[in-house]
């Protein structure tokens, strides 16, 4: 008898094979952890979905249906087990003007088109470009998102007044709210020290809700936001005119929503992957998000994407497989269909306490410690992304961070171009170029040479450099023309294989040199009249 686990097909129910777990994972205790994690996530999803529906200007059920459908489909087919998706604030703020100007039916049509665009992104494997996001941008994204989640919870400390405005709580309601939030946070911190049989966030919600209901403590509850009672989402083709005018209206919104949804989802995928130790799945996540939003648009949902807050709740509660996300979606549907009276009694303070613990766990506190130790550019990018995330939205912040990082990288490399020179016994001058030659360093490259003062033969050695783009080729050609005008000869040596191909594609004459090492392609450009001109 060996200790090798049996194949999953021997004693695992067929419908559970899709959850990407091994046979040893599907023990009764593991299934219990996954289901309870899903229940915890579902409870936290309710006020979030309702709040985001209000932000977008649609009925709360439109947000809840999106949370159910997007969460269900991405849980089953997404690129990262353990991730939670649903209606999000980043998408809701974009939808506001569309709903206000054209109505909810145009929103549904936009969500369908948004999903199609995301499917195309998955088909063409565009998700791989998320690897271009530098680590300082990721840290800024995480920190900014933690602040956004924190600020979003502060609205629960306001109460409505007669004119429709909201004012801050005072007196006993505020004291009770703060006390219950603190109690929930204390329970989430302390329960794991006593038992791990139940996820700490779920224990905190259950205990605080029990106290509020038993003693009828007058604090805001889920039902104060809106009733979540409803039926099963029904198939519904958006009732919009099928013409070019409609397409002109919805396509700008669809492109923006698709981009925001994928950026937030792929960044969340990377973050969850770092915690769970799993990588990859970007293209699969694009496809899953696209299918989920396309389906949601046809079932009266507002669309959605990955939710980092709920994903953190799931992971911290022990959710590691697709089962937790699947059960979260199913529980959410059950809340809508049969359990709304009970769920509406849950105090918002308990859910705020859970989200505050998510904020504490999400914020990259070590980034504050290393802020003075990392390069100033990285520190500036991290702070910039954090500020832009809070001030605008996540997608804009990430794009800004990537652009600034790229420009900083280009500037740094532009200053690295330099050369060492010496005269050979034959009287030729050799320039040994160091650093990449690309659009940012062409000026520095040109300033290295002195055509008027150099001897009749000049050798430019690229052993420690690279020719990266068309700007670099143009700089070489311009240099050749200067030496030609002086009646002098220039040779290029030790260009790497890809540089060799770049110049070959540019139509420039290539002459292999016998003195190059075997591991490089020898490239000599004997520059005489017209040699570096295309087509010769």
BELNORVEN-V309326 format. One record per residue. N is the residue number from 1. RES is the residue in one small letter. SS is DSSP state (hx for helix, st for strand, lp for the rest). PHI is phi in radians with two decimals (NA if undefined). OMEGA is omega in degrees with one decimal (NA if undefined). Layout:
N_RES_SS_PHI_OMEGA + N_RES_SS_PHI_OMEGA
//
This chain:
1_x_lp_NA_-178.8 + 2_x_lp_-1.89_177.5 + 3_x_lp_-1.62_-178.4 + 4_x_lp_-1.18_179.7 + 5_x_lp_-1.07_176.5 + 6_x_lp_-1.25_176.3 + 7_x_lp_-1.00_-175.0 + 8_x_hx_-1.05_-175.0 + 9_x_hx_-1.31_-174.4 + 10_x_hx_-1.33_-175.2 + 11_x_hx_-2.54_175.4 + 12_x_lp_-2.00_178.2 + 13_x_lp_-0.95_-174.4 + 14_x_hx_-0.99_-174.5 + 15_x_hx_-1.23_179.7 + 16_x_hx_-1.56_-178.8 + 17_x_hx_-1.11_-177.5 + 18_x_hx_-1.33_-174.5 + 19_x_hx_-1.56_173.3 + 20_x_lp_1.01_176.4 + 21_x_lp_-2.21_177.2 + 22_x_lp_-1.50_-179.9 + 23_x_lp_-1.08_-179.5 + 24_x_lp_-1.17_-179.8 + 25_x_lp_-1.17_-173.7 + 26_x_lp_-1.50_170.9 + 27_x_lp_-1.45_177.7 + 28_x_hx_-0.96_-179.9 + 29_x_hx_-1.20_178.2 + 30_x_hx_-1.16_178.8 + 31_x_hx_-1.08_179.2 + 32_x_hx_-1.09_179.2 + 33_x_hx_-1.08_-178.6 + 34_x_hx_-1.12_-178.4 + 35_x_hx_-1.18_179.3 + 36_x_hx_-1.18_175.0 + 37_x_hx_-1.09_177.1 + 38_x_hx_-1.09_177.8 + 39_x_hx_-1.11_178.6 + 40_x_hx_-1.06_179.9 + 41_x_hx_-1.11_-178.9 + 42_x_hx_-1.05_178.8 + 43_x_hx_-1.11_179.7 + 44_x_hx_-1.28_-179.0 + 45_x_hx_-1.25_-172.6 + 46_x_hx_-1.01_-178.4 + 47_x_hx_-1.13_178.5 + 48_x_hx_-1.12_-178.7 + 49_x_hx_-1.09_179.3 + 50_x_hx_-1.13_-178.9 + 51_x_hx_-1.11_-179.3 + 52_x_hx_-1.21_174.8 + 53_x_hx_-1.12_177.0 + 54_x_hx_-1.09_179.1 + 55_x_hx_-1.05_-178.5 + 56_x_hx_-1.35_179.3 + 57_x_lp_1.42_179.6 + 58_x_lp_-2.16_-179.7 + 59_x_lp_-1.15_-179.8 + 60_x_hx_-0.93_-179.6 + 61_x_hx_-1.12_176.9 + 62_x_hx_-1.12_175.7 + 63_x_hx_-1.26_-179.4 + 64_x_hx_-1.19_177.4 + 65_x_hx_-1.10_177.8 + 66_x_hx_-1.11_179.5 + 67_x_hx_-1.07_179.7 + 68_x_hx_-1.20_-172.9 + 69_x_hx_-1.24_178.9 + 70_x_hx_-1.12_179.0 + 71_x_hx_-1.09_-178.1 + 72_x_hx_-1.15_-174.4 + 73_x_hx_-1.18_-179.6 + 74_x_hx_-1.22_176.6 + 75_x_hx_-1.12_-177.0 + 76_x_hx_-1.41_-170.2 + 77_x_hx_-2.19_-176.3 + 78_x_lp_-1.21_-175.7 + 79_x_lp_-1.43_-178.2 + 80_x_lp_-2.49_173.4 + 81_x_lp_-1.00_-179.0 + 82_x_lp_1.77_177.5 + 83_x_lp_-1.36_178.0 + 84_x_lp_-2.08_178.5 + 85_x_st_-2.16_178.6 + 86_x_st_3.08_177.2 + 87_x_lp_-1.14_-176.7 + 88_x_lp_-2.26_179.9 + 89_x_hx_-1.20_-179.5 + 90_x_hx_-1.06_177.5 + 91_x_hx_-1.43_-175.6 + 92_x_hx_-1.07_-177.4 + 93_x_hx_-1.17_177.2 + 94_x_hx_-1.32_-175.2 + 95_x_hx_-1.35_-172.3 + 96_x_hx_-0.97_-175.5 + 97_x_hx_-1.17_179.4 + 98_x_hx_-1.10_-179.8 + 99_x_hx_-1.15_-178.1 + 100_x_hx_-1.13_-176.0 + 101_x_hx_-1.50_-169.3 + 102_x_hx_-2.17_177.8 + 103_x_lp_1.71_-172.3 + 104_x_hx_-1.24_-179.5 + 105_x_hx_-1.12_176.4 + 106_x_hx_-1.18_175.3 + 107_x_hx_-1.11_179.6 + 108_x_hx_-1.06_178.2 + 109_x_hx_-1.11_178.9 + 110_x_hx_-1.13_179.5 + 111_x_hx_-1.12_177.1 + 112_x_hx_-1.09_179.7 + 113_x_hx_-1.15_175.9 + 114_x_hx_-0.99_178.9 + 115_x_hx_-1.11_178.8 + 116_x_hx_-1.09_178.0 + 117_x_hx_-1.09_179.1 + 118_x_hx_-1.21_175.0 + 119_x_hx_-1.09_177.8 + 120_x_hx_-1.08_176.8 + 121_x_hx_-1.07_177.4 + 122_x_hx_-1.23_179.5 + 123_x_hx_-1.06_-179.2 + 124_x_lp_-1.54_174.3 + 125_x_lp_0.97_178.7 + 126_x_hx_-1.32_-179.4 + 127_x_hx_-1.09_-179.1 + 128_x_hx_-1.11_-178.4 + 129_x_hx_-1.25_177.2 + 130_x_hx_-1.14_178.6 + 131_x_hx_-1.18_178.5 + 132_x_hx_-1.34_178.8 + 133_x_lp_-1.34_-178.0 + 134_x_lp_-1.21_-179.1 + 135_x_hx_-1.09_176.5 + 136_x_hx_-1.02_176.7 + 137_x_hx_-1.16_177.4 + 138_x_hx_-1.07_178.8 + 139_x_hx_-1.11_177.6 + 140_x_hx_-1.11_177.2 + 141_x_hx_-1.06_-178.7 + 142_x_hx_-1.12_-178.9 + 143_x_hx_-1.15_178.1 + 144_x_hx_-1.10_179.8 + 145_x_hx_-1.14_176.9 + 146_x_hx_-1.07_178.1 + 147_x_hx_-1.15_179.2 + 148_x_hx_-1.08_178.7 + 149_x_hx_-1.07_179.2 + 150_x_hx_-1.09_-178.4 + 151_x_hx_-1.11_179.9 + 152_x_hx_-1.12_-179.1 + 153_x_hx_-1.29_-177.3 + 154_x_hx_-1.15_178.2 + 155_x_hx_-1.12_179.2 + 156_x_hx_-1.28_177.8 + 157_x_hx_-1.66_176.5 + 158_x_st_-1.98_178.0 + 159_x_st_-2.14_179.6 + 160_x_st_-1.30_174.9 + 161_x_lp_-2.08_-169.6 + 162_x_lp_-1.07_-175.8 + 163_x_lp_-1.47_178.9 + 164_x_lp_1.54_177.9 + 165_x_lp_-1.40_177.1 + 166_x_st_-2.10_179.6 + 167_x_st_-2.17_-179.8 + 168_x_st_-1.18_176.2 + 169_x_lp_-1.13_174.2 + 170_x_lp_-2.44_173.4 + 171_x_hx_1.12_-175.3 + 172_x_hx_-1.05_179.3 + 173_x_hx_-0.97_179.2 + 174_x_hx_-1.17_179.8 + 175_x_hx_-1.08_-179.8 + 176_x_hx_-1.12_179.7 + 177_x_hx_-1.09_-179.7 + 178_x_hx_-1.11_179.9 + 179_x_hx_-1.12_-179.7 + 180_x_hx_-1.22_175.5 + 181_x_hx_-1.08_179.5 + 182_x_hx_-1.09_178.7 + 183_x_hx_-1.10_179.0 + 184_x_hx_-1.06_179.8 + 185_x_hx_-1.12_178.1 + 186_x_hx_-1.12_178.9 + 187_x_hx_-1.16_179.3 + 188_x_hx_-1.11_177.8 + 189_x_hx_-1.32_-171.5 + 190_x_hx_-1.60_-176.4 + 191_x_hx_-0.99_179.9 + 192_x_hx_-1.05_178.7 + 193_x_hx_-1.33_179.9 + 194_x_hx_-1.75_-179.3 + 195_x_lp_-2.70_175.6 + 196_x_lp_-2.00_-178.7 + 197_x_lp_-1.26_-179.8 + 198_x_lp_-2.35_179.0 + 199_x_lp_-0.97_-177.5 + 200_x_hx_-1.01_178.5 + 201_x_hx_-1.06_178.6 + 202_x_hx_-1.16_177.3 + 203_x_hx_-1.09_179.2 + 204_x_hx_-1.08_179.5 + 205_x_hx_-1.12_-176.2 + 206_x_hx_-1.13_-177.0 + 207_x_hx_-1.18_-178.9 + 208_x_hx_-1.16_177.1 + 209_x_hx_-1.09_178.1 + 210_x_hx_-1.08_178.7 + 211_x_hx_-1.13_-178.1 + 212_x_hx_-1.13_-179.0 + 213_x_hx_-1.22_-177.3 + 214_x_hx_-1.14_-176.8 + 215_x_hx_-1.76_177.8 + 216_x_lp_0.88_-179.7 + 217_x_lp_-1.25_-175.9 + 218_x_lp_-1.37_176.1 + 219_x_lp_-2.24_-179.7 + 220_x_lp_-1.04_179.7 + 221_x_st_-2.17_-177.4 + 222_x_hx_-0.97_-178.7 + 223_x_hx_-1.13_177.9 + 224_x_hx_-1.25_176.8 + 225_x_hx_-1.28_179.6 + 226_x_lp_-3.13_174.0 + 227_x_lp_-1.30_-180.0 + 228_x_lp_-1.80_-178.8 + 229_x_lp_-1.27_179.4 + 230_x_lp_-2.96_179.3 + 231_x_lp_-1.83_178.4 + 232_x_lp_-1.25_179.9 + 233_x_lp_-1.07_-175.9 + 234_x_lp_-1.88_178.2 + 235_x_lp_-1.12_-174.5 + 236_x_lp_-2.65_175.4 + 237_x_lp_-1.35_-179.2 + 238_x_lp_-0.94_-177.9 + 239_x_lp_-1.53_177.1 + 240_x_lp_-2.22_177.9 + 241_x_lp_-1.10_179.0 + 242_x_lp_-1.54_-179.7 + 243_x_lp_-2.56_-177.6 + 244_x_hx_-1.15_179.7 + 245_x_hx_-1.09_177.3 + 246_x_hx_-1.09_179.3 + 247_x_hx_-1.08_178.2 + 248_x_hx_-1.11_179.6 + 249_x_hx_-1.29_-169.3 + 250_x_hx_-1.56_-172.7 + 251_x_hx_-1.14_177.3 + 252_x_hx_-1.08_178.2 + 253_x_hx_-1.14_-178.3 + 254_x_hx_-1.10_179.6 + 255_x_hx_-1.12_180.0 + 256_x_hx_-1.12_-179.3 + 257_x_hx_-1.12_179.3 + 258_x_hx_-1.09_-179.6 + 259_x_hx_-1.15_179.4 + 260_x_hx_-1.07_-178.8 + 261_x_hx_-1.05_-178.7 + 262_x_hx_-1.25_179.3 + 263_x_hx_-1.08_-179.4 + 264_x_hx_-1.13_-179.0 + 265_x_hx_-1.16_-176.9 + 266_x_hx_-1.26_175.0 + 267_x_hx_-1.19_176.0 + 268_x_hx_-1.13_177.6 + 269_x_hx_-1.03_178.1 + 270_x_hx_-1.13_-178.2 + 271_x_hx_-1.15_177.8 + 272_x_hx_-1.13_178.3 + 273_x_hx_-1.09_178.0 + 274_x_hx_-1.14_-178.8 + 275_x_hx_-1.32_-175.4 + 276_x_hx_-1.59_179.2 + 277_x_lp_1.33_179.5 + 278_x_lp_-2.06_-178.3 + 279_x_lp_-2.19_175.9 + 280_x_lp_1.42_175.9 + 281_x_lp_1.57_-176.4 + 282_x_hx_-1.15_-179.5 + 283_x_hx_-1.16_177.2 + 284_x_hx_-1.10_178.5 + 285_x_hx_-1.16_176.2 + 286_x_hx_-1.04_179.8 + 287_x_hx_-1.11_-178.3 + 288_x_hx_-1.13_178.1 + 289_x_hx_-1.09_-179.5 + 290_x_hx_-1.14_178.1 + 291_x_hx_-1.09_-178.9 + 292_x_hx_-1.06_-178.6 + 293_x_hx_-1.26_176.7 + 294_x_hx_-1.07_178.6 + 295_x_hx_-1.12_-177.8 + 296_x_hx_-1.06_179.1 + 297_x_hx_-1.07_179.0 + 298_x_lp_-1.53_179.4 + 299_x_lp_-2.14_172.9 + 300_x_lp_1.30_177.1 + 301_x_lp_-1.91_-176.0 + 302_x_lp_-1.58_-179.7 + 303_x_lp_1.39_-178.4 + 304_x_lp_-3.05_178.5 + 305_x_st_-2.78_180.0 + 306_x_st_-1.11_-179.7 + 307_x_lp_-2.04_-174.7 + 308_x_hx_-1.18_179.9 + 309_x_hx_-1.11_179.8 + 310_x_hx_-1.20_176.2 + 311_x_hx_-1.12_178.0 + 312_x_hx_-1.17_176.3 + 313_x_hx_-1.04_-178.5 + 314_x_hx_-1.11_-178.0 + 315_x_hx_-1.14_-179.9 + 316_x_hx_-1.18_177.9 + 317_x_lp_-1.48_177.4 + 318_x_lp_1.82_-179.9 + 319_x_lp_-1.20_-178.4 + 320_x_lp_-2.26_-176.1 + 321_x_lp_-2.12_178.6 + 322_x_hx_-1.22_-177.8 + 323_x_hx_-1.10_-177.9 + 324_x_hx_-1.17_177.9 + 325_x_hx_-1.15_178.1 + 326_x_hx_-1.11_-179.3 + 327_x_hx_-1.19_176.6 + 328_x_hx_-1.05_179.0 + 329_x_hx_-1.14_-179.5 + 330_x_hx_-1.15_177.5 + 331_x_hx_-1.07_179.8 + 332_x_hx_-1.07_177.2 + 333_x_hx_-1.12_178.6 + 334_x_hx_-1.12_175.7 + 335_x_hx_-1.02_-178.1 + 336_x_hx_-1.18_-172.1 + 337_x_hx_-1.42_-169.4 + 338_x_lp_-2.28_-170.6 + 339_x_lp_-1.93_-176.6 + 340_x_hx_-1.04_180.0 + 341_x_hx_-1.04_-179.7 + 342_x_hx_-1.32_-177.5 + 343_x_hx_-1.12_-178.7 + 344_x_lp_-1.20_177.9 + 345_x_lp_-1.55_-179.4 + 346_x_lp_-1.19_179.9 + 347_x_st_-1.23_177.8 + 348_x_hx_-1.11_-179.9 + 349_x_hx_-1.04_179.8 + 350_x_hx_-1.13_-179.8 + 351_x_hx_-1.24_175.8 + 352_x_hx_-1.12_177.8 + 353_x_hx_-1.05_177.0 + 354_x_hx_-1.08_-178.1 + 355_x_hx_-1.18_176.0 + 356_x_hx_-1.12_176.1 + 357_x_hx_-1.19_174.4 + 358_x_hx_-1.11_178.3 + 359_x_hx_-1.03_-179.5 + 360_x_hx_-1.07_-179.3 + 361_x_hx_-1.33_-177.1 + 362_x_hx_-1.48_-177.2 + 363_x_lp_-1.05_-179.8 + 364_x_lp_-1.43_-175.1 + 365_x_lp_-1.10_179.1 + 366_x_hx_-1.15_178.8 + 367_x_hx_-1.13_177.0 + 368_x_hx_-1.22_-178.8 + 369_x_hx_-1.25_-175.9 + 370_x_hx_-1.65_-172.9 + 371_x_lp_-1.01_-178.2 + 372_x_lp_-1.53_-176.6 + 373_x_lp_-1.71_-178.4 + 374_x_lp_-1.49_177.6 + 375_x_lp_-0.95_-176.8 + 376_x_hx_-1.04_179.2 + 377_x_hx_-1.11_179.3 + 378_x_hx_-1.11_178.6 + 379_x_hx_-1.10_179.8 + 380_x_hx_-1.14_178.4 + 381_x_hx_-1.11_-179.6 + 382_x_hx_-1.06_179.1 + 383_x_hx_-1.16_179.9 + 384_x_hx_-1.08_-179.8 + 385_x_hx_-1.10_178.0 + 386_x_hx_-1.07_-178.0 + 387_x_hx_-1.13_-178.2 + 388_x_hx_-1.16_176.6 + 389_x_hx_-1.04_-179.1 + 390_x_hx_-1.23_-174.4 + 391_x_hx_-1.38_-177.1 + 392_x_lp_-2.12_175.9 + 393_x_lp_-2.67_-172.5 + 394_x_hx_-1.12_-175.4 + 395_x_hx_-1.09_179.1 + 396_x_hx_-1.06_-178.9 + 397_x_hx_-1.08_-179.2 + 398_x_hx_-1.17_178.6 + 399_x_hx_-1.07_178.1 + 400_x_hx_-1.07_-179.7 + 401_x_hx_-1.09_179.4 + 402_x_hx_-1.14_-179.8 + 403_x_hx_-1.11_-179.5 + 404_x_hx_-1.12_178.0 + 405_x_hx_-1.10_179.9 + 406_x_hx_-1.13_178.8 + 407_x_hx_-1.13_179.0 + 408_x_hx_-1.14_178.5 + 409_x_hx_-1.13_179.2 + 410_x_hx_-1.08_-179.9 + 411_x_hx_-1.14_179.3 + 412_x_hx_-1.06_-179.9 + 413_x_hx_-1.24_178.6 + 414_x_hx_-1.11_-178.9 + 415_x_lp_-1.49_-176.9 + 416_x_lp_-1.53_-177.5 + 417_x_lp_-1.22_179.5 + 418_x_st_-2.76_-179.0 + 419_x_st_-2.64_168.7 + 420_x_st_-1.87_-177.0 + 421_x_st_-2.28_175.0 + 422_x_st_-2.73_-179.6 + 423_x_st_-1.81_178.7 + 424_x_lp_-1.40_177.3 + 425_x_lp_-1.01_179.2 + 426_x_lp_-1.41_178.2 + 427_x_lp_1.67_177.9 + 428_x_lp_-1.45_177.9 + 429_x_st_-1.77_-178.1 + 430_x_st_-1.91_173.0 + 431_x_st_-1.82_176.8 + 432_x_st_-1.67_-174.8 + 433_x_st_-1.38_176.0 + 434_x_st_-2.21_-179.9 + 435_x_st_1.80_-176.9 + 436_x_st_-1.28_175.7 + 437_x_st_-1.85_-178.7 + 438_x_lp_-2.61_-172.8 + 439_x_lp_-0.97_-176.7 + 440_x_lp_-1.40_-174.9 + 441_x_lp_-1.97_-177.2 + 442_x_hx_-1.11_179.3 + 443_x_hx_-1.10_178.2 + 444_x_hx_-1.12_177.7 + 445_x_hx_-1.11_-178.2 + 446_x_hx_-1.12_-177.1 + 447_x_hx_-1.21_-178.6 + 448_x_hx_-1.20_-168.2 + 449_x_lp_-1.63_178.0 + 450_x_lp_-2.27_-175.6 + 451_x_lp_-0.98_-177.2 + 452_x_lp_-1.23_-174.9 + 453_x_lp_-1.68_-174.8 + 454_x_lp_-1.30_177.2 + 455_x_lp_-1.20_-174.7 + 456_x_lp_-1.23_177.9 + 457_x_st_-2.15_179.0 + 458_x_st_-2.15_178.7 + 459_x_st_-1.98_177.7 + 460_x_st_-1.86_-174.8 + 461_x_st_-1.75_-177.7 + 462_x_st_-1.78_-177.9 + 463_x_st_-1.01_-178.6 + 464_x_st_-1.89_-179.3 + 465_x_st_-2.44_177.1 + 466_x_st_-2.49_172.7 + 467_x_st_-1.67_-165.0 + 468_x_lp_-1.75_-171.5 + 469_x_lp_-2.66_-178.0 + 470_x_hx_-1.13_177.1 + 471_x_hx_-1.05_178.1 + 472_x_hx_-1.15_177.4 + 473_x_hx_-1.06_179.6 + 474_x_hx_-1.13_178.5 + 475_x_hx_-1.13_178.2 + 476_x_hx_-1.14_-180.0 + 477_x_hx_-1.12_178.4 + 478_x_hx_-1.10_178.1 + 479_x_hx_-1.12_179.4 + 480_x_hx_-1.08_-179.7 + 481_x_hx_-1.13_178.1 + 482_x_hx_-1.11_179.5 + 483_x_hx_-1.23_176.7 + 484_x_hx_-1.08_179.5 + 485_x_hx_-1.10_178.2 + 486_x_lp_-1.56_-179.8 + 487_x_lp_1.28_-176.1 + 488_x_lp_-2.06_-175.5 + 489_x_st_-1.93_179.3 + 490_x_st_-2.27_178.1 + 491_x_st_-2.18_176.3 + 492_x_st_-1.92_-177.4 + 493_x_st_-2.32_173.1 + 494_x_lp_1.04_171.4 + 495_x_lp_-1.46_-178.0 + 496_x_lp_-1.25_-174.3 + 497_x_hx_-1.04_-178.9 + 498_x_hx_-1.22_175.7 + 499_x_hx_-1.18_176.2 + 500_x_hx_-1.01_179.8 + 501_x_hx_-1.16_179.9 + 502_x_hx_-1.06_-179.7 + 503_x_hx_-1.27_177.9 + 504_x_hx_-1.11_178.5 + 505_x_hx_-1.16_179.4 + 506_x_lp_-1.36_176.4 + 507_x_lp_1.44_-178.5 + 508_x_lp_-1.66_-177.4 + 509_x_lp_-1.15_179.5 + 510_x_lp_-2.12_177.4 + 511_x_st_-2.14_-179.9 + 512_x_lp_-1.24_-178.4 + 513_x_lp_-1.83_-175.1 + 514_x_lp_-1.32_-173.4 + 515_x_lp_-1.63_179.5 + 516_x_lp_-1.40_176.2 + 517_x_lp_-1.13_-178.4 + 518_x_lp_-1.17_-175.2 + 519_x_lp_-1.44_176.0 + 520_x_lp_-2.10_171.3 + 521_x_lp_-1.67_-178.4 + 522_x_lp_-1.28_-179.1 + 523_x_lp_-2.31_174.0 + 524_x_st_-2.03_172.3 + 525_x_lp_-1.94_175.4 + 526_x_lp_-1.39_-169.4 + 527_x_lp_-1.51_173.0 + 528_x_lp_-2.16_-176.4 + 529_x_lp_-1.08_173.1 + 530_x_lp_1.36_-173.5 + 531_x_lp_-1.13_-178.2 + 532_x_lp_-1.62_176.8 + 533_x_lp_-1.47_-178.6 + 534_x_lp_-1.07_175.6 + 535_x_lp_1.60_179.2 + 536_x_lp_-1.76_NA
//
